[in-house]
Amino acid sequence: MELDKIENLLQLYFEGETSLEQEAQLQNYFTSDKVAAHLEEYKPLFAAFAVAREGSFNRTLELPEDKPRRYWIPIAASILLCVGLFLTFNKQSASEQDLGTYKDPEVAALKTKQALFMMGNFVNKSTGNLNKLDAFEETTNQILK
């Protein structure tokens, strides 16, 4: 009867479902001299557990010293980078500040005429494409009727 109980406990032990009391029963059984012949293979396992339980850790642990934390270095670097990029890309040359103003009124009128002529050409090209769209719409209306 006791052998069946030990075999059931051993099965539960390997499935990880035993309590501490049941594991103590297994430990007592396998460290005694009354181990069944077919269970002899588990005796060294429980003997090793008994030896490991008696052992203790006696050495002192040496913890590494804390290094001084310098959290401000990455923050300062990122601020310096942002300021540098701002100053680099925010520089305005004299030609950018001029914004196309002319001192001579005749030159200003000529440049204005050129700009208006160029805009007129763009508008004419885009309305030419609209005529094609009107023809497409008429054709689709005829097909759908």
BABASE-981124 format. One record per atom (N, C-alpha, C): residue in three letters; x, y negated, z. Coordinates in steps of 0.1 Angstrom, whole numbers, padded with zeros to 4 digits, always signed. Example, Ala and Ser with C-alpha at 12.3 -4.5 7.8 and 13.67 -1.06 7.14 Angstrom:
BEGIN
ALA+0132+0057+0078;ALA+0123+0045+0078;ALA+0132+0033+0078;SER+0128+0022+0071;SER+0137+0011+0071;SER+0129+0000+0079;
***
This chain:
BEGIN
MET+0008+0012+0000;MET+0000+0000+0000;MET+0009-0013+0000;GLU+0019-0012+0008;GLU+0028-0024+0009;GLU+0036-0026-0004;LEU+0039-0015-0011;LEU+0046-0016-0024;LEU+0037-0023-0034;ASP+0024-0020-0034;ASP+0015-0026-0044;ASP+0014-0041-0041;LYS+0014-0044-0028;LYS+0013-0058-0024;LYS+0026-0066-0028;ILE+0037-0060-0027;ILE+0050-0066-0031;ILE+0051-0068-0046;GLU+0046-0058-0053;GLU+0046-0059-0068;GLU+0036-0070-0072;ASN+0025-0071-0066;ASN+0016-0082-0069;ASN+0022-0095-0066;LEU+0028-0096-0054;LEU+0035-0109-0050;LEU+0046-0112-0060;LEU+0053-0102-0064;LEU+0064-0104-0074;LEU+0059-0110-0087;GLN+0048-0104-0092;GLN+0041-0108-0104;GLN+0037-0123-0103;LEU+0030-0126-0091;LEU+0026-0140-0089;LEU+0038-0149-0088;TYR+0049-0144-0082;TYR+0061-0153-0080;TYR+0067-0157-0094;PHE+0067-0147-0103;PHE+0073-0151-0117;PHE+0063-0159-0125;GLU+0050-0159-0121;GLU+0041-0168-0128;GLU+0040-0182-0121;GLY+0047-0183-0110;GLY+0048-0196-0103;GLY+0035-0199-0095;GLU+0028-0189-0090;GLU+0016-0190-0083;GLU+0016-0186-0068;THR+0028-0184-0062;THR+0029-0180-0049;THR+0030-0192-0039;SER+0026-0190-0027;SER+0028-0200-0017;SER+0041-0198-0010;LEU+0045-0207-0001;LEU+0058-0206+0006;LEU+0058-0193+0015;GLU+0047-0190+0021;GLU+0046-0178+0030;GLU+0048-0165+0022;GLN+0042-0165+0010;GLN+0043-0153+0002;GLN+0058-0152-0003;GLU+0064-0163-0007;GLU+0078-0163-0011;GLU+0087-0158+0001;ALA+0083-0162+0013;ALA+0091-0157+0025;ALA+0090-0142+0026;GLN+0078-0137+0024;GLN+0076-0123+0025;GLN+0084-0115+0014;LEU+0085-0121+0002;LEU+0093-0115-0008;LEU+0108-0115-0004;GLN+0112-0127+0002;GLN+0126-0128+0006;GLN+0129-0118+0017;ASN+0120-0116+0026;ASN+0123-0107+0037;ASN+0123-0092+0031;TYR+0115-0089+0022;TYR+0114-0076+0016;TYR+0127-0073+0009;PHE+0132-0082+0000;PHE+0143-0079-0008;PHE+0156-0081-0001;THR+0157-0087+0011;THR+0169-0087+0019;THR+0170-0076+0029;SER+0159-0068+0030;SER+0159-0057+0039;SER+0165-0044+0031;ASP+0166-0033+0039;ASP+0172-0021+0033;ASP+0161-0012+0027;LYS+0148-0016+0028;LYS+0137-0007+0023;LYS+0132-0011+0010;VAL+0140-0014+0000;VAL+0136-0019-0013;VAL+0134-0006-0022;ALA+0123-0006-0029;ALA+0120+0005-0038;ALA+0130+0006-0049;ALA+0132+0018-0054;ALA+0142+0020-0064;ALA+0140+0012-0077;HIS+0127+0011-0081;HIS+0124+0004-0094;HIS+0124-0011-0092;LEU+0125-0016-0079;LEU+0126-0030-0077;LEU+0140-0035-0073;GLU+0150-0026-0073;GLU+0164-0029-0069;GLU+0170-0040-0078;GLU+0165-0041-0090;GLU+0171-0051-0099;GLU+0168-0065-0095;TYR+0158-0067-0086;TYR+0155-0081-0081;TYR+0162-0084-0068;LYS+0169-0074-0062;LYS+0175-0077-0050;LYS+0187-0087-0051;PRO+0195-0087-0061;PRO+0206-0097-0062;PRO+0200-0111-0064;LEU+0189-0112-0070;LEU+0183-0125-0072;LEU+0179-0131-0059;PHE+0172-0124-0051;PHE+0168-0129-0038;PHE+0179-0131-0028;ALA+0190-0122-0030;ALA+0202-0124-0022;ALA+0209-0137-0025;ALA+0209-0141-0038;ALA+0215-0153-0042;ALA+0207-0165-0037;PHE+0194-0164-0036;PHE+0185-0174-0031;PHE+0188-0176-0016;ALA+0191-0165-0009;ALA+0194-0166+0006;ALA+0207-0173+0008;VAL+0217-0170+0000;VAL+0230-0176+0001;VAL+0229-0191-0002;ALA+0221-0194-0012;ALA+0220-0208-0016;ALA+0213-0216-0006;ARG+0203-0210+0001;ARG+0196-0217+0012;ARG+0205-0220+0024;GLU+0215-0212+0026;GLU+0224-0214+0037;GLU+0235-0225+0034;GLY+0238-0227+0022;GLY+0248-0236+0018;GLY+0243-0250+0020;SER+0253-0259+0022;SER+0249-0273+0023;SER+0259-0282+0016;PHE+0256-0294+0014;PHE+0265-0303+0007;PHE+0272-0312+0017;ASN+0285-0311+0018;ASN+0293-0318+0028;ASN+0301-0330+0023;ARG+0302-0331+0010;ARG+0311-0341+0005;ARG+0304-0355+0005;THR+0311-0365+0005;THR+0306-0379+0005;THR+0305-0383-0009;LEU+0294-0390-0012;LEU+0292-0395-0026;LEU+0298-0409-0027;GLU+0306-0411-0037;GLU+0311-0425-0040;GLU+0303-0432-0050;LEU+0296-0442-0046;LEU+0287-0449-0055;LEU+0295-0460-0062;PRO+0292-0462-0075;PRO+0300-0473-0082;PRO+0296-0487-0076;GLU+0306-0495-0076;GLU+0304-0509-0072;GLU+0295-0516-0081;ASP+0287-0525-0076;ASP+0278-0533-0084;ASP+0287-0543-0092;LYS+0285-0544-0105;LYS+0291-0554-0113;LYS+0283-0567-0111;PRO+0290-0578-0112;PRO+0283-0591-0111;PRO+0274-0592-0124;ARG+0261-0595-0121;ARG+0252-0596-0132;ARG+0252-0610-0138;ARG+0253-0610-0150;ARG+0254-0623-0157;ARG+0242-0624-0167;TYR+0230-0626-0161;TYR+0219-0627-0170;TYR+0218-0640-0178;TRP+0226-0650-0174;TRP+0225-0663-0181;TRP+0233-0663-0194;ILE+0242-0654-0196;ILE+0250-0654-0208;ILE+0242-0652-0221;PRO+0233-0642-0222;PRO+0225-0641-0234;PRO+0215-0652-0236;ILE+0210-0657-0225;ILE+0201-0668-0226;ILE+0208-0681-0231;ALA+0220-0684-0226;ALA+0227-0695-0230;ALA+0231-0694-0245;ALA+0235-0681-0249;ALA+0239-0679-0263;ALA+0227-0681-0272;SER+0215-0677-0268;SER+0203-0679-0277;SER+0199-0693-0278;ILE+0201-0701-0267;ILE+0198-0715-0267;ILE+0208-0722-0276;LEU+0220-0719-0274;LEU+0231-0725-0283;LEU+0229-0722-0298;LEU+0224-0710-0301;LEU+0222-0706-0315;LEU+0210-0715-0320;CYS+0199-0716-0312;CYS+0188-0724-0317;CYS+0191-0738-0319;VAL+0199-0744-0310;VAL+0203-0758-0311;VAL+0212-0760-0324;GLY+0221-0750-0326;GLY+0230-0751-0338;GLY+0222-0750-0351;LEU+0212-0741-0351;LEU+0204-0739-0363;LEU+0195-0752-0365;PHE+0190-0757-0355;PHE+0182-0770-0356;PHE+0190-0781-0362;LEU+0202-0783-0356;LEU+0211-0794-0361;LEU+0216-0791-0375;THR+0218-0779-0379;THR+0223-0776-0392;THR+0212-0779-0403;PHE+0200-0774-0400;PHE+0189-0775-0410;PHE+0181-0788-0409;ASN+0184-0796-0399;ASN+0176-0808-0397;ASN+0183-0820-0403;LYS+0196-0818-0407;LYS+0203-0830-0413;LYS+0196-0834-0426;GLN+0194-0847-0427;GLN+0188-0852-0440;GLN+0199-0861-0447;SER+0201-0858-0459;SER+0211-0866-0466;SER+0204-0879-0471;ALA+0212-0888-0477;ALA+0206-0901-0481;ALA+0196-0899-0493;SER+0198-0888-0501;SER+0189-0886-0512;SER+0175-0881-0507;GLU+0175-0873-0496;GLU+0163-0868-0491;GLU+0155-0879-0484;GLN+0162-0889-0478;GLN+0155-0900-0472;GLN+0149-0910-0482;ASP+0154-0910-0494;ASP+0150-0920-0504;ASP+0136-0917-0509;LEU+0132-0904-0510;LEU+0119-0900-0513;LEU+0114-0906-0527;GLY+0122-0909-0536;GLY+0118-0913-0550;GLY+0115-0928-0551;THR+0119-0936-0542;THR+0116-0950-0544;THR+0126-0957-0553;TYR+0121-0966-0561;TYR+0130-0973-0571;TYR+0130-0988-0568;LYS+0141-0994-0570;LYS+0142-1008-0568;LYS+0138-1016-0580;ASP+0140-1010-0592;ASP+0136-1016-0604;ASP+0121-1012-0608;PRO+0112-1021-0609;PRO+0098-1018-0612;PRO+0096-1011-0626;GLU+0104-1015-0636;GLU+0103-1008-0649;GLU+0107-0994-0648;VAL+0117-0990-0641;VAL+0121-0976-0640;VAL+0110-0969-0632;ALA+0104-0975-0622;ALA+0094-0968-0614;ALA+0082-0966-0623;ALA+0078-0975-0632;ALA+0067-0974-0641;ALA+0070-0962-0651;LEU+0082-0962-0656;LEU+0086-0952-0666;LEU+0085-0938-0659;LYS+0090-0936-0647;LYS+0090-0923-0640;LYS+0075-0919-0637;THR+0067-0929-0634;THR+0053-0926-0632;THR+0046-0921-0644;LYS+0049-0927-0656;LYS+0043-0923-0668;LYS+0047-0909-0672;GLN+0060-0906-0669;GLN+0065-0892-0672;GLN+0058-0882-0663;ALA+0056-0885-0650;ALA+0050-0876-0641;ALA+0035-0874-0645;LEU+0028-0884-0649;LEU+0014-0883-0654;LEU+0013-0875-0667;PHE+0022-0877-0676;PHE+0023-0870-0688;PHE+0025-0855-0686;MET+0034-0852-0677;MET+0037-0838-0673;MET+0024-0832-0667;MET+0017-0839-0658;MET+0005-0834-0652;MET-0006-0831-0662;GLY-0007-0840-0672;GLY-0017-0839-0682;GLY-0014-0826-0690;ASN-0002-0823-0693;ASN+0002-0811-0701;ASN-0002-0799-0693;PHE+0000-0799-0680;PHE-0004-0787-0672;PHE-0019-0785-0672;VAL-0026-0797-0671;VAL-0041-0796-0671;VAL-0046-0791-0684;ASN-0040-0795-0695;ASN-0045-0791-0708;ASN-0042-0776-0710;LYS-0031-0771-0705;LYS-0028-0757-0707;LYS-0038-0748-0698;SER-0041-0753-0687;SER-0050-0745-0678;SER-0065-0746-0684;THR-0069-0757-0690;THR-0082-0757-0696;THR-0083-0749-0708;GLY-0072-0747-0715;GLY-0072-0738-0727;GLY-0075-0724-0722;ASN-0070-0720-0711;ASN-0073-0706-0706;ASN-0088-0705-0702;LEU-0094-0716-0697;LEU-0108-0716-0694;LEU-0117-0713-0706;ASN-0113-0718-0717;ASN-0121-0716-0730;ASN-0121-0701-0733;LYS-0110-0694-0730;LYS-0110-0679-0732;LYS-0119-0673-0722;LEU-0120-0678-0711;LEU-0129-0672-0700;LEU-0143-0674-0704;ASP-0147-0686-0710;ASP-0160-0688-0715;ASP-0164-0678-0726;ALA-0155-0676-0735;ALA-0158-0666-0746;ALA-0160-0652-0740;PHE-0152-0649-0730;PHE-0154-0635-0724;PHE-0167-0634-0717;GLU-0172-0645-0710;GLU-0184-0645-0703;GLU-0196-0644-0713;GLU-0195-0651-0724;GLU-0206-0650-0734;GLU-0207-0636-0740;THR-0195-0629-0742;THR-0195-0616-0748;THR-0201-0606-0738;THR-0198-0607-0725;THR-0203-0598-0715;THR-0218-0600-0714;ASN-0223-0612-0715;ASN-0237-0615-0714;ASN-0245-0608-0725;GLN-0239-0609-0738;GLN-0245-0603-0749;GLN-0246-0587-0748;ILE-0235-0582-0742;ILE-0234-0567-0740;ILE-0244-0563-0730;LEU-0246-0570-0719;LEU-0254-0566-0708;LEU-0269-0568-0711;LYS-0273-0576-0721;LYS-0287-0578-0724;LYS-0293-0567-0732;
***
